[in-house]
């Protein structure tokens, strides 16, 4: 859908309301000029005296959280959980947290029963709590009922002005969700200079109205199009003009870009999440809700708001297909369906505009045992699923941003059947949940039914889940990032990606990577790495590549979660050839062949150890199951068996259009097969750059799993002699002059591997004609000499 452009949105700026209240020209000038002498009298908003007394008289670091949802006050979903967790985290850092609740008629009068929040106000009580001037009263009285977004936006602004006036010496952080653009007037006022430099505005992208309409498949919006058009504009303006703009998932960032939003200044920052407490063995929630669940029945849980956007209709259709997946009729009686989520009105034509409870009852029609529970707080619903475990939990949204449901259910020992859409993968990857997770095609009820059936076949399952210590470390990392962004915003104003990156000094690291590679890796991790996938270092040895990446990641301001993002693999067993590289250093003669040097690697990476996960052992046995890979550094293709294993285990987790593969041995004479596989996979990879002695390639489109016949014993049973010639011609073509002698040497070695010494001799003659005895050419000449003696 086409959004309003900026010019149109700006016609609805603050001065336009002058016409609404018949302001004269002098008043209009005063409104737009903060230096006017009567500003204090005419436009300042303060709290009424009785409420002013409730606020701390001392300067505090203040956080104002504006939301229509808050877990524990309302029975809401993810946004409410987010704000509750955020308030707890900010309060733990000493911030004075004030909550402004929208879209409610409840009145709080500044009182809070929520521990981390010092004061709660609702926009509904603005006239009772604030000292509003005539101009403010005129603005609020001029709105019609359907203009509630504009009314709420102004009410929020007036509360922020009052808080800023009271805490005039304090840094004040104001955060809004993106939905409906309720921060529009406050952000506009900040940009106009009306709030002062001690206020920083922020927007977090949860679920804007345009995306919600798309997710609900609501494309015909007449006669309300003008209302939606305005709201879309408010959301876009707020995100683009806030001092800080956070997006939770790359899925949502790409989505709003497709709507025309400018996201160049936005920062990727997943939110802190509640850590599920240990199971209460008394199982109080099961006793409270009184489920009629028989011992032999398998609980299948739909977890989420009972609406189309959460995949309810797909789930109901899948349940109807379940009986077709099994040969016996009793399957429907062996299942117990539990719907945990708020009942809402449905809008899809096939629902006949029923509410979700009546729709479920109509469709299931006593064919299955089921219960609908729609009145629980989030923590109660989570506890109930935890007490049901082992259960099969279905997360079925056809689109998702950064769902709390996945963060919550992913911590529990339950089987998961999950819609394969970006937001779910990002959340489960965040908490390292991959065990007993089954993915289905979004919106496809047959695919969902098949995966539920697979889970039923092996029920019960006890998955491996993350430990609380790991989850706490992830949360702390995310919180530290947010606090750092806030700090920078107060000192610098609007935070941009350019401001967040600063050059880091370079110092040579001991290892088998060149200076050029080390500089490139550090710069990549600092300025390019986005966090969409993991960083893999295969063959890390003493850590020169690992540390270069870690140093860059440490000061990368685009990536919030840095804990264990670099994965370092090695046997960590000393070999004789390593002595040459460490000669003249403190490591000379420290290790004998066969010794483990893991202790030395651990010592070297210790300053950056929180960001590095170490994998000692054989990579062919360990493999990879950690999700998407954004950067793959390969210094382990020392044999064809290793090469096959690396391709099978790592390449299919690369991200098309994003991932880079770094071949450290590209210009090594011995590993000739690297050139053969690069040539065979050239439709899927694009040459990115040369870094002596390496080459880097970008993954451009998905690699079919049958691209190479990787089960054959040798690389040369896959590739013909003509393929060898073509492969090395391609490598020479994309390489710079410094690399070419070694590539020519590798071609000689290819024919030595093929045991075709005559052809190897011919290639040696050609190599010497082109490059003399440069690079590795003398080494392969010696290899031929040994075999002809």
C-alpha positions in Angstrom: 0.0 0.0 0.0 1.2 3.5 -0.8 1.9 5.6 2.2 1.6 9.4 2.4 4.8 11.2 1.5 6.6 13.4 3.9 5.3 16.6 2.4 1.7 15.6 2.9 2.3 14.5 6.4 4.0 17.8 7.3 0.8 19.6 6.4 -0.7 18.1 9.5 2.0 19.5 11.8 1.3 21.4 15.0 0.6 24.8 13.5 -2.3 23.5 11.4 -4.4 23.2 14.5 -4.3 26.9 14.8 -7.1 27.1 12.4 -9.1 24.6 14.5 -9.1 27.0 17.5 -9.2 30.2 15.5 -5.7 31.5 16.6 -4.7 34.9 15.3 -1.3 35.5 13.6 0.4 36.6 16.8 -0.6 33.4 18.5 0.5 31.3 15.6 4.0 32.9 15.7 4.2 32.4 19.4 3.4 28.7 18.9 6.1 28.2 16.4 8.8 30.4 18.1 10.0 29.0 21.4 11.8 32.3 22.1 8.5 34.2 22.3 8.3 36.1 25.7 4.9 34.7 26.5 5.8 31.1 25.9 6.0 30.2 29.6 2.6 31.6 30.2 0.7 30.4 27.2 2.1 27.0 26.3 3.9 25.3 29.3 2.2 22.2 30.7 2.6 21.3 34.3 1.1 18.8 36.7 -1.5 20.0 39.1 -0.1 20.7 42.6 -1.5 17.5 44.2 0.2 15.4 41.6 3.4 17.4 41.4 3.9 16.5 45.1 3.9 12.8 44.2 6.9 13.1 41.9 10.5 13.0 43.2 11.7 16.5 43.9 15.3 15.5 43.1 16.8 15.2 39.6 16.5 11.7 38.3 17.3 9.8 35.2 13.8 9.4 33.9 12.3 6.8 31.4 8.8 7.5 30.1 7.3 4.4 28.5 4.2 5.0 26.4 2.0 2.0 25.6 -1.5 0.6 25.4 -0.4 -2.7 26.8 1.4 -3.7 30.0 1.5 -7.2 31.4 0.1 -7.4 34.9 -2.2 -4.4 34.4 -3.9 -5.7 31.2 -4.1 -9.2 29.8 -2.2 -8.5 26.6 0.3 -10.0 24.3 3.9 -9.4 23.3 3.9 -5.6 23.6 2.7 -5.7 27.1 5.3 -8.3 28.0 8.0 -6.2 26.3 7.1 -3.0 28.3 6.9 -4.9 31.6 10.3 -6.4 31.0 11.8 -3.2 29.8 10.5 -1.3 32.8 12.1 -3.9 35.1 15.5 -3.7 33.3 15.6 0.1 33.3 14.5 0.3 36.9 17.3 -2.1 37.9 19.7 0.4 36.3 18.4 3.2 38.6 16.0 4.9 36.1 12.9 6.6 37.4 10.2 4.8 35.3 6.9 6.5 34.5 4.2 4.7 32.5 1.7 6.5 30.3 -1.1 4.2 29.2 -3.2 4.9 26.1 -6.6 3.7 24.9 -8.0 3.0 28.3 -10.5 4.8 30.5 -8.9 3.6 33.7 -7.5 6.3 35.9 -4.3 5.8 38.0 -3.7 9.4 39.3 0.0 8.7 39.4 -0.2 5.7 41.7 1.6 2.5 40.8 1.1 -1.0 42.1 3.8 -2.3 39.7 7.1 -2.6 41.4 9.5 -1.2 38.8 7.2 1.7 37.8 7.1 4.8 40.0 4.0 6.4 38.5 1.3 5.4 36.1 -0.9 7.9 34.3 -3.5 7.3 31.5 -4.1 9.7 28.7 -7.8 9.6 29.6 -7.0 11.6 32.8 -5.0 14.4 31.2 -7.6 17.1 32.0 -7.7 16.0 35.7 -4.0 15.6 36.3 -2.4 18.4 34.2 -2.6 22.1 34.3 -3.7 22.7 30.7 -3.7 26.1 29.1 -6.5 27.4 27.0 -4.7 26.4 23.8 -4.3 22.8 25.0 -7.9 22.5 26.0 -8.9 23.9 22.6 -6.9 21.3 20.8 -8.4 18.4 22.8 -11.9 19.6 22.6 -11.8 19.9 18.8 -11.4 16.2 18.0 -14.2 13.9 16.9 -14.5 10.4 18.3 -12.9 8.8 15.2 -9.9 11.1 15.6 -8.8 9.2 18.7 -5.2 8.7 17.4 -4.6 12.5 17.1 -6.2 13.1 20.5 -4.0 10.4 22.1 -0.9 11.7 20.4 -1.5 15.2 21.8 -2.4 13.9 25.3 0.9 12.0 25.4 2.8 15.1 24.3 1.2 17.1 27.1 2.2 14.5 29.7 5.8 14.5 28.4 5.9 18.3 28.6 4.7 18.2 32.2 7.3 15.5 33.1 10.0 17.4 31.3 9.1 20.6 33.1 9.2 18.9 36.5 12.5 17.0 35.8 14.0 19.9 33.9 17.6 19.0 35.0 17.2 15.3 34.3 17.9 13.2 31.2 14.5 11.9 30.0 14.1 8.9 27.7 10.7 8.6 26.0 9.9 5.4 24.2 6.9 4.6 22.0 5.7 1.5 20.1 5.2 2.1 16.3 1.5 1.1 16.3 -0.7 4.0 15.1 2.2 6.5 15.4 1.2 7.6 18.9 4.6 9.3 19.4 4.0 11.5 16.3 3.3 14.8 18.1 6.0 14.2 20.8 8.7 13.4 18.2 7.6 16.4 16.1 7.8 18.7 19.2 11.3 17.3 20.0 12.5 18.1 16.4 10.9 21.6 16.7 13.0 22.2 19.9 10.0 22.3 22.2 11.2 19.6 24.6 14.8 20.6 25.1 18.0 18.6 24.6 17.5 16.6 27.8 14.8 14.6 26.2 15.5 11.7 23.8 12.7 10.1 21.8 12.7 6.4 20.7 10.5 4.2 18.7 10.5 0.4 18.7 9.0 -1.5 15.7 6.6 -4.0 17.1 3.6 -4.1 14.6 2.6 -1.1 12.7 -0.9 -0.7 11.3 0.1 -1.2 7.7 1.8 -4.5 8.4 -1.1 -5.6 10.6 -3.5 -5.0 7.8 -1.3 -7.0 5.4 -1.0 -9.8 7.9 -4.8 -9.9 8.3 -5.1 -9.8 4.5 -7.2 -6.7 4.9 -6.5 -4.8 1.6 -9.9 -3.2 1.0 -10.0 -0.4 3.6 -12.8 1.8 2.3 -14.5 3.8 3.6 -11.8 4.2 6.2 -8.9 4.7 3.8 -8.2 8.3 4.8 -7.9 7.3 8.5 -5.5 4.4 7.7 -3.5 6.7 5.3 -3.0 9.2 8.1 -2.0 6.5 10.6 0.4 5.0 8.2 2.0 8.4 7.8 2.2 8.9 11.6 4.0 5.6 12.0 6.5 6.2 9.3 7.2 9.8 10.4 7.7 8.7 14.0 10.2 5.9 13.1 12.1 8.1 10.6 12.4 11.1 12.9 12.8 9.7 16.4 16.3 10.2 18.0 16.5 6.4 18.2 14.7 3.9 16.1 14.9 0.2 17.0 13.8 -2.8 14.9 13.4 -6.2 16.5 13.8 -8.4 13.5 15.3 -8.2 10.0 12.0 -9.5 8.7 10.2 -6.4 9.9 13.0 -4.1 8.7 12.6 -5.4 5.2 8.9 -5.3 5.4 8.7 -1.6 6.3 11.3 -0.8 3.7 9.0 -2.2 1.1 6.4 0.3 2.3 8.8 3.1 1.5 10.2 3.8 4.9 13.7 5.1 5.3 15.5 2.8 7.7 19.1 4.0 7.2 19.3 5.2 10.8 17.4 2.3 12.4 19.3 0.0 14.8 18.7 -3.8 15.1 18.0 -4.5 18.8 16.0 -7.5 19.9 14.3 -6.9 23.2 15.0 -8.4 26.7 12.6 -11.1 27.5 11.3 -12.7 30.8 13.2 -15.9 31.8 10.6 -18.6 32.6 11.0 -19.6 36.2 11.5 -23.2 37.3 8.5 -25.5 37.2 6.3 -25.4 40.3 6.0 -29.2 41.0 2.6 -28.6 42.7 1.3 -27.6 39.2 -1.1 -25.0 40.5 -2.3 -23.8 37.1 -3.5 -27.3 36.1 -5.5 -27.5 39.3 -6.9 -24.0 38.7 -8.1 -24.4 35.2 -9.3 -28.0 35.7 -8.5 -29.5 32.3 -10.3 -32.7 31.5 -7.1 -34.2 30.1 -6.8 -38.0 30.3 -3.4 -39.6 31.0 -3.1 -41.2 27.6 -4.0 -38.1 25.6 -1.5 -35.9 23.9 -1.8 -32.2 24.6 -1.6 -30.0 21.5 -1.5 -26.3 22.3 -2.4 -23.3 20.1 -0.5 -20.5 21.8 -1.4 -17.0 20.7 -4.3 -14.6 20.2 -7.2 -16.5 18.6 -7.2 -14.6 15.3 -6.4 -15.0 11.6 -3.1 -13.2 11.9 -1.8 -15.8 14.4 -2.8 -18.7 12.0 -5.9 -19.8 13.8 -7.7 -20.8 10.6 -4.7 -22.7 9.3 -4.4 -24.5 12.6 -8.1 -25.5 12.6 -7.8 -26.8 9.0 -4.6 -28.7 10.0 -6.4 -30.4 12.8 -9.1 -31.6 10.4 -6.3 -33.1 8.2 -4.8 -34.9 11.2 -7.1 -37.9 10.9 -5.9 -38.4 7.3 -2.3 -38.7 8.5 -3.1 -41.8 10.6 -4.7 -45.2 9.6 -6.8 -45.5 12.7 -9.9 -43.4 13.7 -9.1 -43.2 17.4 -6.5 -40.5 16.8 -9.0 -37.7 17.4 -9.7 -39.1 20.9 -6.0 -39.4 21.7 -5.5 -35.7 21.2 -6.4 -32.9 23.6 -6.5 -29.4 22.0 -5.8 -26.4 24.2 -6.4 -22.9 22.8 -4.5 -20.4 24.9 -5.2 -16.8 23.8 -7.6 -13.9 23.7 -10.9 -14.4 21.9 -11.4 -11.8 19.3 -13.8 -11.1 16.4 -12.8 -12.7 13.1 -12.9 -10.9 9.7 -12.1 -13.5 7.0 -15.1 -14.2 4.8 -15.2 -17.9 5.7 -15.6 -17.1 9.4 -18.9 -15.3 8.8 -17.6 -12.6 11.2 -18.0 -14.9 14.3 -15.8 -14.5 17.3 -13.0 -17.0 17.5 -14.6 -19.1 20.2 -17.8 -19.7 18.2 -15.7 -20.4 15.1 -13.6 -23.1 16.9 -16.7 -24.7 18.4 -18.4 -24.8 15.0 -15.4 -26.3 13.2 -14.4 -28.9 15.7 -18.1 -29.9 16.4 -17.2 -32.3 19.2 -14.9 -34.3 17.0 -12.0 -33.5 19.3 -11.5 -32.9 23.0 -10.6 -29.3 23.5 -10.6 -26.3 25.8 -10.5 -22.6 25.1 -8.9 -20.4 27.8 -8.8 -16.7 27.0 -8.6 -14.9 30.3 -5.1 -15.6 31.6 -2.2 -13.2 32.1 0.8 -14.1 29.9 2.8 -15.6 32.8 -0.2 -17.7 33.8 -0.5 -19.1 30.3 3.2 -19.9 30.2 3.0 -21.7 33.5 0.1 -23.8 32.3 2.0 -25.0 29.2 5.1 -25.7 31.4 2.9 -27.8 33.7 1.5 -29.7 30.7 5.0 -30.6 29.3 5.7 -32.7 27.4 3.2 -31.1 25.1 3.2 -30.1 21.4 3.0 -26.4 21.0 2.0 -24.8 17.7 3.1 -21.3 16.7 1.3 -20.8 13.4 1.4 -17.1 12.3 1.9 -16.7 8.6 3.9 -13.6 9.3 5.7 -12.5 12.5 7.9 -9.7 13.7 9.7 -10.8 16.8 7.1 -12.9 18.7 7.3 -13.2 22.5 5.5 -16.5 22.1 8.6 -18.1 20.6 10.9 -16.6 23.3 8.6 -18.0 25.9 7.7 -21.4 24.4 11.3 -21.9 23.3 12.4 -22.0 26.9 10.1 -24.8 27.8 10.7 -28.6 27.4 8.0 -28.9 24.8 7.9 -30.0 21.1 7.5 -27.0 18.8 5.7 -26.9 15.4 6.5 -23.4 14.0 5.6 -21.4 10.9 8.8 -20.9 8.9 8.7 -17.2 8.8 11.5 -14.8 9.6 10.5 -13.6 13.0 10.2 -17.1 14.5 13.6 -18.2 13.3 15.2 -15.0 14.7 13.6 -15.4 18.1 14.4 -19.1 18.5 18.0 -18.5 17.3 18.4 -15.7 19.9 17.8 -18.2 22.7 19.6 -21.1 20.8 16.5 -23.3 20.6 16.8 -25.8 17.7 16.1 -29.1 19.4 12.7 -30.7 18.7 11.6 -27.8 16.5 9.6 -28.7 13.3 9.0 -26.1 10.6 6.1 -25.9 8.3 5.3 -23.7 5.3 3.5 -20.6 6.5 -0.3 -20.6 5.8 -0.2 -24.2 4.5 -2.5 -26.4 6.6 -1.4 -29.6 4.9 2.3 -28.8 5.8 1.3 -28.0 9.4 -0.8 -31.2 9.7 2.2 -33.2 8.5 4.5 -31.7 11.1 2.0 -32.1 13.9 1.7 -35.8 12.8 5.4 -36.2 12.9 5.5 -34.8 16.5 2.6 -37.2 17.5 4.5 -40.2 16.1 7.5 -39.7 18.4 5.6 -38.2 21.4 6.8 -37.6 24.1 10.0 -35.7 23.4 12.2 -34.0 25.9 14.1 -31.3 24.1 17.3 -29.6 25.1 16.6 -26.0 26.1 18.9 -23.1 27.0 20.0 -22.8 30.6 18.9 -19.8 32.7 22.5 -18.6 32.9 22.8 -18.3 29.2 19.4 -16.5 28.9 20.5 -14.1 31.6 23.7 -13.3 29.7 21.7 -12.7 26.5 19.4 -10.3 28.3 22.3 -8.5 29.9 24.0 -8.0 26.6 20.8 -6.6 25.0 20.3 -4.3 28.0 23.9 -3.0 27.8 23.4 -2.2 24.2 20.2 -0.3 24.8 21.8 1.7 27.6 24.8 2.5 25.4 22.5 3.8 22.6 20.6 5.9 25.1 23.8 7.4 26.5 25.1 8.3 23.0 21.7 9.8 22.1 21.8 12.1 25.1 25.4 13.3 24.2 25.1 13.3 20.4 21.5 13.8 19.5 20.2 11.5 16.8 22.3 8.4 16.6 23.2 7.3 13.1 25.1 4.3 11.9 27.9 6.5 10.7 28.3 8.0 14.2 28.2 4.6 15.8 31.2 3.3 13.8 34.7 4.5 14.6 38.0 3.3 13.3 39.9 0.9 15.4 43.7 0.7 15.5 45.2 -2.3 13.9 48.0 -4.5 15.4 49.4 -7.7 13.8 48.2 -10.9 15.3 50.3 -14.1 15.3 48.7 -16.6 12.9 48.4 -17.9 9.3 46.3 -15.0 8.1 47.8 -12.1 6.3 47.7 -8.5 7.5 45.3 -7.7 4.7 42.9 -10.5 5.9 43.1 -9.4 9.5 42.2 -5.8 8.6 39.4 -6.9 6.4 37.9 -9.3 9.0 38.0 -6.6 11.7 36.4 -4.0 9.4 33.8 -6.5 8.3 32.7 -7.4 11.8 32.6 -3.8 12.8 30.9 -2.1 9.9 29.2 -4.7 7.7 28.2 -7.7 9.8 24.4 -7.3 10.5 23.7 -10.1 12.9 21.3 -12.0 10.6 23.5 -15.1 11.0 26.4 -16.4 12.9 30.2 -16.0 12.2 32.1 -19.3 11.7 35.8 -19.7 11.8 36.8 -23.2 10.6 40.5 -23.8 11.4 41.1 -21.0 13.9 44.6 -22.2 15.0 45.9 -19.4 17.3 43.0 -17.1 16.7 44.2 -14.5 14.3 41.0 -14.5 12.3 38.9 -15.2 15.4 40.3 -12.2 17.4 40.1 -9.9 14.3 36.4 -10.7 14.0 35.9 -10.3 17.8 37.6 -6.9 17.9 35.4 -5.7 15.1 32.2 -7.2 16.6 33.0 -5.6 20.0 32.4 -2.1 18.5 29.7 -3.0 16.0 26.7 -0.8 16.9 24.3 -2.4 14.4 24.3 -5.7 16.3 22.8 -5.9 19.7 23.4 -9.5 20.6 27.1 -10.3 20.6 27.2 -13.2 23.0 28.7 -16.3 21.3 28.2 -15.1 17.8 31.6 -16.2 16.6 32.1 -20.0 16.4 35.7 -21.2 16.4 36.5 -24.8 15.2 39.9 -26.6 15.4 41.5 -29.9 16.4 43.8 -27.8 18.6 46.5 -30.4 18.1 50.1 -29.2 17.3 51.7 -30.2 14.1 55.4 -29.9 13.0 54.6 -27.5 10.2 53.3 -24.9 12.7 56.8 -24.4 14.1 57.8 -22.3 11.1 55.1 -19.7 11.8 55.9 -19.4 15.6 59.7 -19.3 15.2 61.2 -16.3 17.1 58.1 -15.9 19.3 57.3 -17.0 22.8 55.6 -20.2 21.4 58.8 -21.5 19.8 59.5 -25.0 21.1 56.6 -24.7 23.5 54.6 -27.6 22.0 55.5 -31.0 20.5 53.6 -32.6 17.7 50.5 -34.2 19.2 50.2 -31.7 22.1 47.0 -29.8 22.6 47.3 -26.0 22.3 43.7 -25.3 23.3 45.1 -23.6 26.5 47.0 -21.1 24.3 44.0 -20.3 22.1 41.8 -19.8 25.2 44.4 -17.4 26.7 44.7 -15.4 23.5 40.9 -14.9 23.0 40.2 -14.3 26.7 39.5 -10.5 26.4 36.7 -11.3 23.8 35.6 -14.7 25.2 31.9 -13.7 25.7 31.5 -13.4 22.0 33.3 -16.6 21.0 32.1 -20.2 21.3 34.9 -22.8 20.9 34.5 -26.2 19.3 37.6 -28.4 20.0 37.6 -31.6 17.9 36.9 -33.0 14.4 34.6 -30.7 12.4 33.4 -33.7 10.4 31.9 -35.2 13.6 30.6 -32.0 15.2 29.0 -30.4 12.2 26.7 -27.4 12.6 23.1 -26.9 13.8 23.2 -23.3 15.0 21.1 -21.8 12.3 21.9 -19.2 9.7 25.5 -18.3 8.8 26.5 -14.8 7.8 30.2 -15.2 7.5 32.1 -18.5 6.8 35.9 -18.3 7.2 37.3 -21.5 5.9 40.9 -22.6 6.7 40.1 -26.3 7.1 39.7 -27.7 3.5 42.9 -29.6 3.9 41.5 -32.8 2.4 38.7 -33.8 0.2 36.9 -35.5 3.1 37.0 -32.2 5.1 35.9 -30.3 2.1 32.8 -32.5 1.5 31.9 -32.3 5.2 32.2 -28.5 5.3 30.0 -28.1 2.2 27.3 -30.5 3.5 27.2 -29.1 7.1 27.7 -25.4 6.6 26.9 -24.1 3.1 23.2 -24.8 3.2 22.8 -22.4 6.2 24.2 -19.5 4.3 21.9 -16.5 3.6 21.4 -15.6 0.0 22.4 -12.1 -0.9 24.0 -11.6 2.5 26.6 -14.3 3.4 30.3 -14.3 2.5 32.6 -17.3 2.3 36.3 -16.7 2.9 38.7 -19.3 1.4 41.9 -18.8 3.3 43.7 -21.5 1.2 42.5 -20.1 -2.2 46.1 -19.6 -3.2 47.7 -22.6 -1.6 49.3 -25.0 -4.0 48.1 -28.2 -2.3 44.3 -27.6 -2.0 43.5 -27.8 -5.7 40.0 -29.0 -5.1 39.0 -25.6 -3.7 39.2 -24.2 -7.3 37.1 -27.1 -8.6 34.2 -26.5 -6.2 34.3 -22.7 -6.6 34.0 -23.2 -10.3 31.2 -25.8 -9.9 29.3 -23.5 -7.6 29.8 -20.2 -9.5 26.1 -19.8 -10.4 25.4 -19.5 -6.6 28.4 -17.4 -5.6 29.8 -14.1 -6.9 33.5 -13.2 -6.5 33.7 -10.5 -3.8 37.4 -9.7 -3.3 41.0 -11.0 -3.1 42.9 -10.9 0.1 46.3 -12.4 -0.3 46.5 -15.4 -0.1 42.7 -15.7 0.2 39.6 -15.0 -1.9 36.1 -14.1 -0.6 32.8 -14.9 -2.4 29.3 -13.7 -1.8 26.4 -16.2 -1.7 23.9 -14.9 -4.2 21.2 -17.6 -4.5 20.2 -20.9 -2.8 22.5 -23.8 -3.5 20.6 -27.0 -4.5 21.7 -29.9 -2.4 22.4 -32.0 -5.5 24.8 -29.5 -7.0 27.8 -31.7 -6.3 27.9 -35.5 -6.0 29.6 -35.2 -2.6 29.5 -38.9 -1.7 32.1 -39.8 -4.2 35.5 -40.7 -2.8 37.7 -38.2 -4.7 37.1 -34.8 -6.1 38.5 -35.8 -9.5 35.8 -38.5 -10.0 33.3 -35.6 -10.1 35.3 -33.3 -12.4 36.7 -34.1 -15.8 40.1 -33.0 -17.1 38.3 -30.3 -19.1 36.6 -29.1 -15.9 40.0 -28.8 -14.3 41.2 -26.5 -17.1 38.1 -24.4 -16.9 38.1 -24.1 -13.2 41.7 -22.8 -13.0 41.1 -20.5 -15.9 38.2 -19.0 -13.9 40.4 -18.7 -10.8 43.2 -17.0 -12.7 40.6 -14.6 -14.3 39.2 -13.4 -11.0 42.5 -13.2 -9.2 45.1 -10.4 -8.9 48.7 -10.7 -10.0 50.0 -11.6 -6.6 47.8 -14.7 -6.3 48.3 -16.1 -9.9 51.6 -17.9 -9.4 50.2 -20.0 -6.6 47.0 -20.7 -8.5 49.2 -22.0 -11.4 51.0 -24.1 -8.9 47.7 -25.5 -7.6 46.8 -26.5 -11.1 50.0 -28.5 -11.4 49.1 -30.1 -8.1 45.7 -31.0 -9.4 47.2 -33.2 -12.0 49.6 -34.7 -9.5 46.5 -35.6 -7.4 45.1 -37.1 -10.6 48.3 -39.1 -11.0 48.7 -37.7 -14.4 52.4 -36.7 -14.1 52.8 -36.0 -17.9 50.0 -33.4 -17.8 51.4 -32.0 -14.5 54.8 -31.5 -16.2 53.1 -29.7 -19.1 51.3 -27.4 -16.6 54.6 -26.8 -14.8 56.2 -25.7 -18.0 53.3 -23.3 -18.6 53.5 -21.9 -15.1 57.2 -21.2 -15.4 56.7 -19.5 -18.7 54.1 -17.2 -17.2 55.5 -16.7 -13.7 59.1 -18.1 -13.5 59.7 -19.6 -10.1 57.4 -17.3 -8.2 55.3 -18.4 -5.2 54.7 -22.1 -4.8 55.9 -23.1 -8.2 59.2 -24.5 -6.9 57.3 -26.6 -4.4 55.2 -28.4 -7.0 58.3 -28.9 -9.1 59.8 -30.7 -6.2 56.6 -32.8 -5.8 56.9 -33.9 -9.5 60.6 -34.6 -9.0 59.9 -36.9 -6.0 57.4 -38.9 -8.0 59.6 -39.5 -11.0 62.7 -40.6 -9.2 
